[in-house]
Amino acid sequence: MTEHANPKSEPFSNAEKDPDDWTTGDEKMTGAQASYLKTLSEEAGEPFDDGLTKAEASKAIDALQEKTGRGAG
C-alpha cells in the first residue's frame, strides 16, 4: 500500500502556496492587489509598478509589508 501525503497538510488556498506555484500567477494582478500594493508603495516610498503579475504582486506585497511593518507576523 502506497502512502500518500495527508491532503489536509497540503496548502489549500493560494494564500498558503508559493506564488511561483500558482497556476494563475502569470496573469495580471487583481484590482485588490494593485490597490493594496499602491498604498504600501506610497507608505514605503517605493515606486508602484502597475504591470506586475499576480505572483509578482504577491511577493512585492510581502516585501513591502515587512518594510512598512504592516505584515501579519
N, C-alpha and C positions, 0 to 999 in steps of 0.2 A: 504494500500500500504506500503510495507516494504522499508525503506530507506537503500540504500547501500552506502558504502564509495565511494567517488569520486575516480575512478581509477587513475586520474591524480595526486592525492595527495599521492598515494602509491609509494614506490620506484619502479623505472622502469629499474634499472640496478644493477648489482652486486656491483658496487662501492657505492651504496647508501643503500644496505641491510647489516644487521649484518652478518658477516661471519658465525656465528653459524646457520643462517637460509639458507645458500647456499645449494642447492641440490647437488652440486659437491664439497662441502667443504672438504670432506674426501679424495678426490683424491690428488695425489702427486702435489706439487706446480708446476706452469708453469716455463718454462725456463726464462721468463722475470722476474717473481717474484724472482727466485733464483739469477739471475744476480744482480738485484737491492738490494736484501737483503744482498748479499755478499758485495757489495760496502758499504752499510750502516753499516754493521757489522764491516768492517775494519775501517771506519771513527769513529765509536763509541768505538772501542777497545773491541768489544764483540765477542764471538765465533760464527762462522757461522755453522748452522745445516742444512745440505742438505737433511734431511729426513722429513722435515715438510710437512704437508698437505697444500692445498690452503688456507683454513681458518686460520690455524696456522701462515702461512707465512704472510697473510694479517695483522693479529694482530701484528706480530713481526715488520713488516714494519712500521705500525702506531707508535709503541712504539719507534723504532729507529729514525724515522723522528722527533719525538719530542725531543729525546735526542741530535740529531745532528743539530737541527734547520732547517732541510730540509722540514718539514711539511708544507702543504699548509693551513695555517691559521686556 
